[in-house]
Amino acid sequence: MWSQWTEAYFLRFTPEEIAWHTTLLADRRPGDAPLVAVRQLTERGGTAVLTYTPHGVHSFARTTAVLDQMGLNVVDARLITSAIGFSLETYVVLEDNAL
Protein backbone atom coordinates (compact mmCIF):
# COMPACT_ATOMS: atom_id res chain seq x y z
CA MET A 1 0.00 0.00 0.00
CA TRP A 2 2.76 2.43 0.91
CA SER A 3 4.71 1.90 -2.32
CA GLN A 4 2.19 4.02 -4.24
CA TRP A 5 3.11 7.15 -2.26
CA THR A 6 6.05 9.50 -2.63
CA GLU A 7 8.00 11.00 0.24
CA ALA A 8 5.63 14.00 0.13
CA TYR A 9 2.79 11.81 1.41
CA PHE A 10 4.74 10.82 4.52
CA LEU A 11 5.71 14.44 5.17
CA ARG A 12 2.19 15.81 4.64
CA PHE A 13 0.26 13.45 6.94
CA THR A 14 0.67 12.62 10.62
CA PRO A 15 1.44 9.07 11.81
CA GLU A 16 -2.16 8.81 13.07
CA GLU A 17 -3.52 9.82 9.66
CA ILE A 18 -1.21 7.38 7.87
CA ALA A 19 -2.41 4.59 10.20
CA TRP A 20 -6.05 5.49 9.39
CA HIS A 21 -5.32 5.55 5.65
CA THR A 22 -3.48 2.23 5.87
CA THR A 23 -6.42 0.58 7.64
CA LEU A 24 -8.79 1.83 4.94
CA LEU A 25 -6.61 1.16 1.89
CA ALA A 26 -4.56 -1.94 2.71
CA ASP A 27 -6.92 -4.47 1.13
CA ARG A 28 -8.14 -2.37 -1.81
CA ARG A 29 -7.67 -3.52 -5.39
CA PRO A 30 -7.44 -1.26 -8.49
CA GLY A 31 -10.96 -2.21 -9.66
CA ASP A 32 -12.64 -1.46 -6.32
CA ALA A 33 -15.26 1.28 -6.10
CA PRO A 34 -14.17 4.73 -4.91
CA LEU A 35 -13.87 5.06 -1.16
CA VAL A 36 -15.34 7.73 1.11
CA ALA A 37 -14.66 7.51 4.85
CA VAL A 38 -15.47 9.74 7.82
CA ARG A 39 -14.11 9.93 11.35
CA GLN A 40 -14.53 12.30 14.27
CA LEU A 41 -11.54 14.41 15.22
CA THR A 42 -12.23 15.07 18.87
CA GLU A 43 -8.82 16.70 19.38
CA ARG A 44 -9.49 19.18 16.54
CA GLY A 45 -13.22 19.59 17.05
CA GLY A 46 -14.20 18.62 13.53
CA THR A 47 -14.78 15.70 11.25
CA ALA A 48 -12.28 14.17 8.82
CA VAL A 49 -13.58 13.20 5.39
CA LEU A 50 -11.41 11.07 3.12
CA THR A 51 -11.95 10.28 -0.54
CA TYR A 52 -9.84 7.81 -2.51
CA THR A 53 -10.79 7.77 -6.18
CA PRO A 54 -9.20 7.36 -9.60
CA HIS A 55 -7.53 10.68 -10.38
CA GLY A 56 -9.96 12.85 -12.30
CA VAL A 57 -10.44 16.36 -13.50
CA HIS A 58 -12.02 18.76 -10.99
CA SER A 59 -12.42 16.19 -8.20
CA PHE A 60 -11.52 18.78 -5.56
CA ALA A 61 -14.12 21.22 -6.86
CA ARG A 62 -16.78 18.54 -7.03
CA THR A 63 -16.07 17.26 -3.54
CA THR A 64 -16.03 20.71 -1.95
CA ALA A 65 -19.31 21.56 -3.73
CA VAL A 66 -20.96 18.45 -2.24
CA LEU A 67 -19.61 19.26 1.22
CA ASP A 68 -20.98 22.80 0.88
CA GLN A 69 -24.40 21.45 -0.18
CA MET A 70 -24.35 19.31 2.98
CA GLY A 71 -23.86 22.43 5.11
CA LEU A 72 -20.21 21.71 5.91
CA ASN A 73 -17.35 24.19 5.94
CA VAL A 74 -13.91 22.98 4.86
CA VAL A 75 -11.27 24.23 7.31
CA ASP A 76 -8.40 22.09 6.01
CA ALA A 77 -7.84 20.15 2.79
CA ARG A 78 -4.93 18.04 1.58
CA LEU A 79 -4.69 16.33 -1.79
CA ILE A 80 -2.11 13.93 -3.12
CA THR A 81 -1.96 11.70 -6.19
CA SER A 82 -0.57 8.18 -5.98
CA ALA A 83 1.84 6.50 -8.38
CA ILE A 84 -1.03 4.24 -9.51
CA GLY A 85 -3.30 7.10 -10.59
CA PHE A 86 -5.52 7.57 -7.54
CA SER A 87 -6.26 10.77 -5.65
CA LEU A 88 -6.33 10.80 -1.88
CA GLU A 89 -8.16 13.86 -0.64
CA THR A 90 -8.66 14.59 3.03
CA TYR A 91 -10.80 17.35 4.43
CA VAL A 92 -11.48 18.61 7.93
CA VAL A 93 -15.02 19.95 8.06
CA LEU A 94 -17.26 21.76 10.52
CA GLU A 95 -21.00 22.13 10.39
CA ASP A 96 -22.18 25.63 9.41
CA ASN A 97 -23.60 26.20 12.88
CA ALA A 98 -20.29 25.18 14.53
CA LEU A 99 -18.45 28.31 13.41
All heavy atoms as an XYZ file, in Angstrom:
780
protein
N       0.828     -1.187      0.000
C       0.000      0.000      0.000
C       0.872      1.250      0.000
O       0.612      2.193     -0.705
C      -0.907     -0.053      1.239
C      -2.089      0.888      1.310
S      -1.949      2.657      1.366
C      -1.390      3.048      2.966
N       1.936      1.236      0.796
C       2.763      2.427      0.911
C       3.611      2.703     -0.328
O       4.059      3.818     -0.530
C       3.665      2.324      2.134
C       2.932      2.433      3.433
C       1.616      2.773      3.624
C       3.459      2.210      4.723
N       1.316      2.773      4.949
C       2.430      2.424      5.664
C       4.717      1.843      5.179
C       2.615      2.295      7.029
C       4.898      1.703      6.549
C       3.859      1.936      7.458
N       3.845      1.699     -1.154
C       4.712      1.904     -2.320
C       4.115      2.853     -3.348
O       4.839      3.379     -4.193
C       5.039      0.561     -2.976
O       3.866     -0.027     -3.516
N       2.814      3.110     -3.275
C       2.191      4.016     -4.238
C       2.422      5.494     -3.902
O       2.131      6.366     -4.696
C       0.689      3.743     -4.342
C      -0.112      4.090     -3.100
C      -1.579      3.802     -3.242
O      -2.221      4.269     -4.166
N      -2.102      2.988     -2.330
N       2.967      5.775     -2.706
C       3.113      7.153     -2.257
C       4.558      7.621     -2.327
O       5.481      6.862     -2.063
C       2.608      7.301     -0.827
C       1.213      6.831     -0.659
C       0.788      5.754      0.044
C       0.041      7.400     -1.251
N      -0.572      5.628     -0.066
C      -1.057      6.621     -0.854
C      -0.191      8.504     -2.079
C      -2.359      6.897     -1.251
C      -1.479      8.783     -2.474
C      -2.558      7.994     -2.061
N       4.725      8.885     -2.639
C       6.054      9.500     -2.631
C       6.387      9.955     -1.216
O       5.553      9.900     -0.311
C       6.095     10.725     -3.569
O       5.205     11.726     -3.048
C       5.702     10.349     -4.990
N       7.565     10.468     -1.063
C       7.998     10.997      0.237
C       7.077     12.122      0.702
O       6.852     12.297      1.907
C       9.434     11.500      0.106
C      10.029     11.989      1.395
C      11.475     12.430      1.222
O      12.284     11.636      0.716
O      11.763     13.576      1.608
N       6.525     12.881     -0.227
C       5.629     13.995      0.127
C       4.436     13.521      0.952
O       3.992     14.220      1.869
C       5.145     14.702     -1.134
N       3.919     12.352      0.645
C       2.792     11.807      1.410
C       3.159     11.666      2.885
O       2.416     12.074      3.771
C       2.367     10.453      0.835
C       1.395      9.695      1.711
C       0.040     10.014      1.727
C       1.829      8.657      2.542
C      -0.855      9.322      2.540
C       0.946      7.965      3.342
C      -0.391      8.300      3.339
O      -1.273      7.618      4.147
N       4.324     11.094      3.149
C       4.742     10.823      4.520
C       5.112     12.098      5.275
O       5.075     12.132      6.502
C       5.883      9.805      4.531
C       5.456      8.483      3.970
C       5.717      8.150      2.650
C       4.735      7.582      4.741
C       5.292      6.936      2.125
C       4.308      6.370      4.226
C       4.590      6.045      2.911
N       5.437     13.149      4.546
C       5.711     14.436      5.174
C       4.426     15.232      5.422
O       4.348     16.023      6.357
C       6.659     15.255      4.295
C       8.064     14.685      4.128
C       8.833     15.484      3.085
C       8.790     14.671      5.466
N       3.434     15.028      4.598
C       2.190     15.806      4.643
C       1.208     15.313      5.699
O       0.404     16.089      6.207
C       1.538     15.768      3.261
C       0.414     16.759      3.103
C      -0.021     16.874      1.664
N       1.067     17.466      0.906
C       1.187     17.394     -0.402
N       0.287     16.765     -1.113
N       2.192     17.960     -1.024
N       1.235     14.021      6.024
C       0.262     13.445      6.943
C       0.929     12.991      8.236
O       2.085     12.586      8.239
C      -0.471     12.269      6.269
C      -1.316     12.708      5.112
C      -0.846     12.584      3.810
C      -2.568     13.255      5.313
C      -1.616     12.996      2.731
C      -3.349     13.665      4.242
C      -2.878     13.539      2.946
N       0.171     13.043      9.315
C       0.675     12.623     10.619
C       0.703     11.093     10.688
O       0.016     10.416      9.912
C      -0.225     13.145     11.757
O      -1.504     12.493     11.667
C      -0.383     14.651     11.710
N       1.457     10.533     11.646
C       1.444      9.073     11.806
C       0.031      8.524     12.054
O      -0.316      7.453     11.553
C       2.360      8.842     13.016
C       3.307      9.991     12.976
C       2.476     11.160     12.496
N      -0.787      9.251     12.814
C      -2.162      8.807     13.070
C      -2.981      8.771     11.784
O      -3.769      7.852     11.564
C      -2.839      9.717     14.107
C      -2.241      9.628     15.497
C      -0.937     10.430     15.650
O      -0.640     11.327     14.821
O      -0.195     10.146     16.615
N      -2.798      9.787     10.938
C      -3.519      9.816      9.661
C      -3.053      8.692      8.748
O      -3.872      8.030      8.097
C      -3.320     11.171      8.972
C      -4.022     12.309      9.669
C      -3.608     13.664      9.140
O      -2.398     13.889      8.892
O      -4.495     14.517      8.985
N      -1.754      8.455      8.700
C      -1.213      7.378      7.870
C      -1.746      6.029      8.346
O      -2.103      5.170      7.540
C       0.331      7.423      7.847
C       0.798      8.690      7.115
C       0.910      6.162      7.202
C       2.273      8.977      7.221
N      -1.844      5.840      9.666
C      -2.408      4.589     10.201
C      -3.865      4.437      9.762
O      -4.295      3.341      9.372
C      -2.293      4.568     11.716
N      -4.652      5.521      9.822
C      -6.053      5.486      9.390
C      -6.141      5.143      7.907
O      -6.890      4.264      7.498
C      -6.728      6.823      9.694
C      -8.177      6.903      9.334
C      -9.148      5.972      9.600
C      -8.844      7.963      8.651
N     -10.368      6.400      9.127
C     -10.213      7.625      8.534
C      -8.418      9.182      8.133
C     -11.150      8.452      7.919
C      -9.354     10.017      7.532
C     -10.699      9.647      7.428
N      -5.333      5.820      7.087
C      -5.318      5.553      5.647
C      -4.941      4.097      5.376
O      -5.552      3.440      4.526
C      -4.316      6.462      4.925
C      -4.572      7.916      5.104
N      -3.630      8.868      4.779
C      -5.647      8.607      5.562
C      -4.104     10.069      5.036
N      -5.335      9.936      5.511
N      -3.941      3.596      6.073
C      -3.476      2.225      5.869
C      -4.590      1.230      6.179
O      -4.824      0.283      5.419
C      -2.234      1.946      6.725
O      -1.205      2.874      6.353
C      -1.729      0.529      6.518
N      -5.297      1.451      7.278
C      -6.416      0.577      7.640
C      -7.472      0.553      6.536
O      -7.999     -0.502      6.184
C      -7.048      1.047      8.970
O      -6.047      0.997      9.976
C      -8.221      0.181      9.366
N      -7.753      1.724      5.967
C      -8.788      1.827      4.937
C      -8.344      1.271      3.582
O      -9.149      0.713      2.838
C      -9.199      3.295      4.752
C      -9.907      3.957      5.930
C     -10.010      5.460      5.690
C     -11.273      3.343      6.140
N      -7.070      1.445      3.249
C      -6.612      1.164      1.885
C      -5.841     -0.141      1.717
O      -5.620     -0.574      0.584
C      -5.734      2.320      1.387
C      -6.374      3.712      1.400
C      -5.361      4.757      0.971
C      -7.602      3.735      0.511
N      -5.455     -0.785      2.787
C      -4.556     -1.938      2.705
C      -5.084     -3.070      1.827
O      -4.319     -3.693      1.094
C      -4.241     -2.467      4.095
N      -6.369     -3.343      1.869
C      -6.924     -4.474      1.129
C      -7.614     -4.077     -0.175
O      -8.271     -4.904     -0.796
C      -7.918     -5.237      2.014
C      -7.235     -5.862      3.209
O      -6.061     -6.269      3.069
O      -7.864     -5.934      4.278
N      -7.457     -2.833     -0.591
C      -8.137     -2.371     -1.806
C      -7.415     -2.858     -3.058
O      -6.206     -3.005     -3.074
C      -8.237     -0.850     -1.810
C      -9.104     -0.398     -0.627
C      -9.574      0.994     -0.728
N     -10.252      1.338     -1.946
C     -11.554      1.145     -2.188
N     -12.309      0.556     -1.298
N     -12.094      1.520     -3.318
N      -8.193     -3.091     -4.092
C      -7.673     -3.518     -5.390
C      -7.997     -2.426     -6.414
O      -8.965     -1.675     -6.242
C      -8.316     -4.835     -5.820
C      -8.101     -5.988     -4.848
C      -6.630     -6.412     -4.849
N      -6.378     -7.408     -3.823
C      -5.644     -7.201     -2.743
N      -5.110     -6.033     -2.526
N      -5.447     -8.139     -1.862
N      -7.216     -2.328     -7.506
C      -7.436     -1.261     -8.491
C      -8.869     -1.163     -9.028
O      -9.345     -0.086     -9.313
C      -6.449     -1.598     -9.604
C      -5.352     -2.318     -8.906
C      -6.035     -3.119     -7.817
N      -9.602     -2.245     -9.125
C     -10.955     -2.209     -9.660
C     -12.040     -1.914     -8.638
O     -13.219     -1.832     -8.983
N     -11.657     -1.727     -7.372
C     -12.640     -1.457     -6.325
C     -13.316     -0.106     -6.553
O     -12.751      0.804     -7.161
C     -11.990     -1.458     -4.948
C     -11.585     -2.849     -4.484
O     -11.971     -3.839     -5.136
O     -10.862     -2.936     -3.473
N     -14.510      0.025     -6.015
C     -15.256      1.280     -6.098
C     -14.517      2.372     -5.332
O     -13.740      2.084     -4.425
C     -16.658      1.085     -5.525
N     -14.761      3.629     -5.687
C     -14.165      4.726     -4.911
C     -14.534      4.605     -3.434
O     -15.565      4.036     -3.073
C     -14.798      5.974     -5.530
C     -15.142      5.565     -6.922
C     -15.551      4.114     -6.811
N     -13.690      5.152     -2.596
C     -13.875      5.060     -1.155
C     -14.127      6.443     -0.574
O     -13.435      7.408     -0.922
C     -12.610      4.472     -0.514
C     -12.546      4.466      1.002
C     -13.564      3.491      1.578
C     -11.145      4.125      1.470
N     -15.102      6.535      0.305
C     -15.337      7.728      1.112
C     -15.429      7.253      2.555
O     -16.164      6.318      2.859
C     -16.640      8.456      0.708
C     -16.901      9.644      1.625
C     -16.589      8.885     -0.751
N     -14.666      7.883      3.442
C     -14.664      7.512      4.853
C     -14.725      8.772      5.701
O     -14.255      9.835      5.294
C     -13.410      6.705      5.185
N     -15.290      8.616      6.899
C     -15.473      9.740      7.815
C     -15.048      9.300      9.205
O     -15.289      8.157      9.601
C     -16.962     10.168      7.835
C     -17.210     11.278      8.831
C     -17.425     10.567      6.445
N     -14.419     10.203      9.941
C     -14.109      9.933     11.350
C     -14.117     11.241     12.126
O     -13.779     12.302     11.599
C     -12.793      9.199     11.516
C     -11.576     10.047     11.299
C     -10.299      9.273     11.595
N      -9.165     10.122     11.275
C      -8.054     10.165     11.964
N      -7.888      9.377     12.993
N      -7.071     10.973     11.623
N     -14.521     11.146     13.385
C     -14.532     12.304     14.274
C     -13.110     12.647     14.686
O     -12.302     11.756     14.961
C     -15.365     12.019     15.522
C     -16.849     12.064     15.295
C     -17.327     13.402     14.790
O     -17.911     13.470     13.739
N     -17.062     14.467     15.500
N     -12.827     13.926     14.749
C     -11.542     14.414     15.224
C     -11.774     15.159     16.531
O     -11.862     16.385     16.555
C     -10.904     15.350     14.193
C     -10.577     14.743     12.836
C     -10.082     15.806     11.874
C      -9.525     13.656     12.995
N     -11.900     14.438     17.589
C     -12.228     15.068     18.868
C     -11.165     16.066     19.304
O     -11.483     17.096     19.886
C     -12.445     14.010     19.961
O     -11.311     13.151     20.012
C     -13.683     13.190     19.688
N      -9.893     15.789     18.982
C      -8.815     16.698     19.379
C      -8.834     17.991     18.579
O      -8.321     19.002     19.025
C      -7.447     16.010     19.264
C      -6.940     15.794     17.844
C      -7.539     14.605     17.101
O      -8.353     13.867     17.680
O      -7.202     14.425     15.924
N      -9.444     17.977     17.377
C      -9.493     19.181     16.541
C     -10.894     19.770     16.478
O     -11.089     20.826     15.898
C      -9.004     18.859     15.129
C      -7.511     18.535     15.108
C      -6.984     18.329     13.729
N      -7.003     19.565     12.952
C      -6.633     19.618     11.678
N      -6.246     18.533     11.062
N      -6.672     20.746     11.025
N     -11.870     19.070     17.014
C     -13.223     19.595     17.048
C     -13.956     19.549     15.727
O     -14.910     20.281     15.523
N     -13.537     18.719     14.824
C     -14.196     18.618     13.527
C     -14.368     17.180     13.104
O     -14.282     16.260     13.917
N     -14.607     17.014     11.832
C     -14.779     15.700     11.245
C     -13.832     15.574     10.058
O     -13.722     16.499      9.253
C     -16.239     15.512     10.773
O     -17.098     15.693     11.899
C     -16.458     14.142     10.180
N     -13.153     14.446      9.965
C     -12.284     14.173      8.823
C     -13.093     13.424      7.768
O     -13.826     12.484      8.087
C     -11.085     13.337      9.242
N     -12.952     13.868      6.525
C     -13.579     13.200      5.391
C     -12.458     12.818      4.433
O     -11.625     13.661      4.080
C     -14.600     14.119      4.676
C     -15.201     13.433      3.467
C     -15.686     14.579      5.642
N     -12.425     11.564      4.033
C     -11.407     11.065      3.121
C     -12.080     10.548      1.864
O     -13.110      9.859      1.947
C     -10.624      9.938      3.787
C      -9.627      9.173      2.924
C      -8.405      8.801      3.735
C     -10.233      7.919      2.328
N     -11.522     10.893      0.711
C     -11.950     10.280     -0.544
C     -10.721      9.676     -1.213
O      -9.634     10.250     -1.185
C     -12.627     11.279     -1.511
O     -11.679     12.279     -1.902
C     -13.837     11.941     -0.874
N     -10.908      8.512     -1.782
C      -9.842      7.815     -2.515
C     -10.480      7.347     -3.814
O     -11.318      6.438     -3.809
C      -9.315      6.644     -1.688
C      -8.178      5.882     -2.325
C      -6.895      6.408     -2.378
C      -8.401      4.623     -2.858
C      -5.847      5.692     -2.941
C      -7.350      3.899     -3.428
C      -6.084      4.436     -3.464
O      -5.059      3.730     -4.021
N     -10.138      8.015     -4.899
C     -10.786      7.774     -6.183
C      -9.753      7.783     -7.299
O      -8.671      8.355     -7.139
C     -11.823      8.867     -6.492
O     -11.159     10.140     -6.550
C     -12.923      8.918     -5.434
N     -10.097      7.191     -8.451
C      -9.203      7.361     -9.600
C      -9.031      8.861     -9.861
O      -9.996      9.626     -9.752
C      -9.944      6.675    -10.742
C     -10.835      5.683    -10.064
C     -11.240      6.340     -8.766
N      -7.811      9.264    -10.158
C      -7.532     10.682    -10.375
C      -8.390     11.195    -11.532
O      -8.436     10.602    -12.597
C      -6.050     10.893    -10.685
C      -5.671     12.318    -10.834
N      -5.707     13.197     -9.778
C      -5.278     13.032    -11.902
C      -5.335     14.388    -10.200
N      -5.066     14.311    -11.484
N      -9.094     12.281    -11.275
C      -9.965     12.847    -12.297
C      -9.904     14.360    -12.294
O      -9.419     14.987    -11.351
N     -10.419     14.919    -13.352
C     -10.435     16.364    -13.499
C     -11.485     16.952    -12.554
O     -12.606     16.446    -12.463
C     -10.745     16.737    -14.964
C     -10.807     18.246    -15.144
C      -9.711     16.125    -15.889
N     -11.114     17.989    -11.853
C     -12.017     18.762    -10.992
C     -12.562     17.985     -9.793
O     -13.607     18.346     -9.264
C     -13.179     19.339    -11.801
C     -12.768     20.112    -13.002
N     -11.988     21.249    -12.934
C     -13.007     19.903    -14.318
C     -11.779     21.707    -14.147
N     -12.376     20.908    -15.009
N     -11.889     16.945     -9.338
C     -12.421     16.186     -8.200
C     -12.483     17.037     -6.940
O     -13.431     16.931     -6.165
C     -11.613     14.911     -7.965
O     -10.286     15.219     -7.588
N     -11.500     17.910     -6.729
C     -11.515     18.781     -5.559
C     -12.734     19.701     -5.602
O     -13.456     19.841     -4.606
C     -10.226     19.602     -5.479
C     -10.195     20.580     -4.344
C      -9.924     20.153     -3.056
C     -10.449     21.925     -4.558
C      -9.900     21.046     -1.992
C     -10.428     22.824     -3.505
C     -10.148     22.383     -2.229
N     -12.974     20.311     -6.728
C     -14.118     21.222     -6.864
C     -15.437     20.493     -6.653
O     -16.342     21.005     -5.985
C     -14.096     21.896     -8.235
N     -15.549     19.316     -7.200
C     -16.781     18.538     -7.033
C     -17.000     18.148     -5.572
O     -18.106     18.247     -5.047
C     -16.744     17.290     -7.908
C     -16.872     17.594     -9.373
C     -16.822     16.336    -10.195
N     -16.885     16.672    -11.603
C     -16.305     15.994    -12.558
N     -15.617     14.906    -12.269
N     -16.406     16.373    -13.817
N     -15.946     17.693     -4.930
C     -16.075     17.263     -3.539
C     -16.420     18.438     -2.634
O     -17.308     18.332     -1.781
C     -14.787     16.577     -3.060
O     -14.515     15.462     -3.912
C     -14.917     16.103     -1.622
N     -15.732     19.560     -2.799
C     -16.032     20.712     -1.946
C     -17.440     21.243     -2.209
O     -18.097     21.721     -1.275
C     -14.991     21.830     -2.097
O     -14.876     22.201     -3.471
C     -13.635     21.393     -1.556
N     -17.934     21.143     -3.435
C     -19.308     21.555     -3.732
C     -20.307     20.667     -2.992
O     -21.293     21.161     -2.431
C     -19.561     21.519     -5.234
N     -20.066     19.366     -2.962
C     -20.955     18.449     -2.242
C     -20.908     18.730     -0.745
O     -21.949     18.775     -0.080
C     -20.587     16.976     -2.541
C     -21.301     16.028     -1.595
C     -20.897     16.639     -3.988
N     -19.723     18.947     -0.204
C     -19.606     19.255      1.218
C     -20.359     20.542      1.556
O     -21.036     20.627      2.584
C     -18.139     19.344      1.633
C     -17.343     18.035      1.558
C     -15.860     18.302      1.786
C     -17.874     17.000      2.527
N     -20.258     21.543      0.683
C     -20.983     22.797      0.882
C     -22.499     22.565      0.857
O     -23.228     23.095      1.689
C     -20.581     23.808     -0.191
C     -21.288     25.134     -0.018
O     -21.146     25.757      1.063
O     -22.003     25.549     -0.953
N     -22.966     21.762     -0.085
C     -24.397     21.452     -0.175
C     -24.889     20.729      1.084
O     -26.058     20.829      1.442
C     -24.695     20.602     -1.401
C     -24.558     21.342     -2.705
C     -24.686     20.429     -3.911
O     -24.765     19.207     -3.792
N     -24.687     21.026     -5.086
N     -23.999     20.030      1.745
C     -24.347     19.312      2.975
C     -24.282     20.225      4.206
O     -24.501     19.779      5.317
C     -23.414     18.113      3.160
C     -23.567     17.058      2.091
S     -22.327     15.749      2.226
C     -22.827     14.967      3.760
N     -23.945     21.497      4.002
C     -23.859     22.434      5.112
C     -22.574     22.309      5.904
O     -22.555     22.610      7.094
N     -21.499     21.883      5.250
C     -20.209     21.711      5.913
C     -19.210     22.733      5.395
O     -19.187     23.041      4.206
C     -19.680     20.299      5.667
C     -20.583     19.170      6.169
C     -20.073     17.824      5.669
C     -20.681     19.186      7.678
N     -18.402     23.254      6.294
C     -17.346     24.194      5.938
C     -16.009     23.476      5.990
O     -15.677     22.836      6.996
C     -17.307     25.361      6.928
C     -18.504     26.254      6.789
O     -18.773     26.760      5.711
N     -19.239     26.429      7.878
N     -15.231     23.591      4.923
C     -13.907     22.977      4.860
C     -12.922     23.919      5.551
O     -12.769     25.071      5.150
C     -13.481     22.719      3.397
C     -12.059     22.175      3.347
C     -14.454     21.767      2.720
N     -12.264     23.430      6.601
C     -11.274     24.232      7.306
C      -9.845     23.770      7.018
O      -8.895     24.475      7.343
C     -11.540     24.264      8.834
C     -12.847     24.977      9.119
C     -11.542     22.884      9.436
N      -9.713     22.599      6.412
C      -8.398     22.092      6.011
C      -8.619     21.082      4.891
O      -9.586     20.310      4.931
C      -7.698     21.413      7.190
C      -6.305     20.906      6.839
O      -5.547     21.643      6.165
O      -5.971     19.768      7.219
N      -7.762     21.122      3.890
C      -7.844     20.152      2.790
C      -6.433     19.798      2.342
O      -5.569     20.670      2.239
C      -8.637     20.725      1.626
N      -6.213     18.515      2.098
C      -4.933     18.044      1.577
C      -5.214     17.035      0.479
O      -6.048     16.144      0.648
C      -4.081     17.434      2.684
C      -3.518     18.509      3.595
C      -2.793     17.948      4.750
N      -3.815     17.571      5.734
C      -3.580     16.797      6.766
N      -2.404     16.280      6.964
N      -4.541     16.518      7.623
N      -4.501     17.200     -0.631
C      -4.692     16.335     -1.791
C      -3.344     15.799     -2.231
O      -2.360     16.532     -2.240
C      -5.285     17.128     -2.957
C      -6.612     17.809     -2.719
C      -6.437     19.142     -2.062
C      -7.328     17.958     -4.017
N      -3.337     14.531     -2.613
C      -2.109     13.928     -3.124
C      -2.498     12.845     -4.129
O      -3.522     12.187     -3.970
C      -1.230     13.384     -1.976
C       0.183     13.110     -2.464
C      -1.868     12.204     -1.303
C       1.213     13.080     -1.363
N      -1.701     12.700     -5.161
C      -1.958     11.696     -6.189
C      -0.947     10.570     -6.045
O       0.244     10.810     -5.870
C      -1.860     12.319     -7.595
O      -2.787     13.395     -7.676
C      -2.183     11.302     -8.671
N      -1.439      9.347     -6.136
C      -0.569      8.178     -5.982
C       0.118      7.833     -7.295
O      -0.285      8.295     -8.368
C      -1.382      6.975     -5.501
O      -2.155      6.456     -6.567
N       1.112      6.969     -7.200
C       1.835      6.503     -8.383
C       0.970      5.601     -9.257
O       1.303      5.357    -10.415
C       3.099      5.765     -7.959
N      -0.158      5.121     -8.719
C      -1.029      4.239     -9.506
C      -2.269      4.965    -10.030
O      -3.232      4.341    -10.457
C      -1.420      2.971     -8.710
C      -2.177      3.324     -7.430
C      -0.194      2.123     -8.411
C      -2.768      2.116     -6.711
N      -2.240      6.319     -9.977
C      -3.298      7.104    -10.587
C      -4.533      7.354     -9.743
O      -5.604      7.635    -10.277
N      -4.391      7.283     -8.428
C      -5.516      7.572     -7.544
C      -5.261      8.880     -6.796
O      -4.121      9.234     -6.533
C      -5.724      6.438     -6.528
C      -6.489      5.286     -7.083
C      -5.898      4.391     -7.959
C      -7.821      5.099     -6.736
C      -6.603      3.330     -8.481
C      -8.538      4.038     -7.253
C      -7.935      3.153     -8.135
N      -6.334      9.559     -6.470
C      -6.259     10.768     -5.654
C      -6.727     10.447     -4.246
O      -7.780      9.834     -4.066
C      -7.159     11.864     -6.221
O      -6.653     12.341     -7.429
N      -5.945     10.879     -3.284
C      -6.330     10.798     -1.885
C      -6.566     12.238     -1.450
O      -5.663     13.070     -1.509
C      -5.223     10.167     -1.043
C      -5.470     10.148      0.457
C      -6.557      9.132      0.795
C      -4.197      9.827      1.206
N      -7.805     12.526     -1.084
C      -8.157     13.858     -0.638
C      -8.687     13.750      0.777
O      -9.531     12.896      1.062
C      -9.225     14.470     -1.550
C      -8.772     14.579     -2.990
C      -9.829     15.111     -3.931
O     -10.934     15.503     -3.465
O      -9.563     15.146     -5.142
N      -8.160     14.578      1.663
C      -8.656     14.591      3.031
C      -9.107     16.006      3.360
O      -8.458     16.989      2.983
C      -7.595     14.122      4.040
O      -6.482     15.002      3.993
C      -7.149     12.709      3.765
N     -10.213     16.076      4.057
C     -10.798     17.354      4.434
C     -11.118     17.316      5.925
O     -11.526     16.282      6.447
C     -12.113     17.588      3.684
C     -11.985     17.507      2.189
C     -12.088     16.276      1.523
C     -11.750     18.645      1.440
C     -11.954     16.196      0.151
C     -11.622     18.576      0.057
C     -11.720     17.351     -0.574
O     -11.580     17.273     -1.946
N     -10.953     18.436      6.592
C     -11.479     18.610      7.935
C     -12.638     19.579      7.776
O     -12.472     20.668      7.205
C     -10.423     19.164      8.922
C     -11.065     19.452     10.276
C      -9.276     18.177      9.073
N     -13.802     19.156      8.244
C     -15.016     19.953      8.056
C     -15.688     20.249      9.392
O     -15.537     19.505     10.357
C     -16.023     19.252      7.101
C     -15.411     19.083      5.717
C     -16.465     17.917      7.652
N     -16.415     21.365      9.397
C     -17.258     21.757     10.523
C     -18.638     22.037      9.982
O     -18.792     22.510      8.855
C     -16.729     23.027     11.189
C     -15.334     22.987     11.804
C     -14.927     24.372     12.251
C     -15.287     22.008     12.953
N     -19.651     21.778     10.785
C     -21.005     22.130     10.388
C     -21.131     23.649     10.387
O     -20.468     24.339     11.160
C     -22.021     21.529     11.346
C     -22.086     20.017     11.273
C     -23.142     19.447     12.192
O     -24.216     20.059     12.324
O     -22.882     18.386     12.761
N     -21.992     24.181      9.502
C     -22.181     25.625      9.410
C     -22.439     26.262     10.763
O     -21.924     27.312     11.080
C     -23.351     25.972      8.475
C     -22.914     26.045      7.023
O     -21.710     26.211      6.769
O     -23.791     25.931      6.149
N     -23.230     25.618     11.593
C     -23.596     26.196     12.877
C     -22.490     26.059     13.931
O     -22.632     26.551     15.034
C     -24.903     25.612     13.411
C     -24.822     24.113     13.612
O     -23.773     23.497     13.452
N     -25.953     23.527     13.945
N     -21.389     25.378     13.582
C     -20.293     25.178     14.534
C     -19.282     26.331     14.495
O     -18.390     26.388     15.315
C     -19.571     23.863     14.259
N     -19.406     27.225     13.528
C     -18.448     28.311     13.407
C     -18.769     29.469     14.320
O     -19.827     29.762     14.686
C     -18.386     28.809     11.956
C     -17.799     27.805     10.969
C     -17.855     28.377      9.570
C     -16.372     27.475     11.335
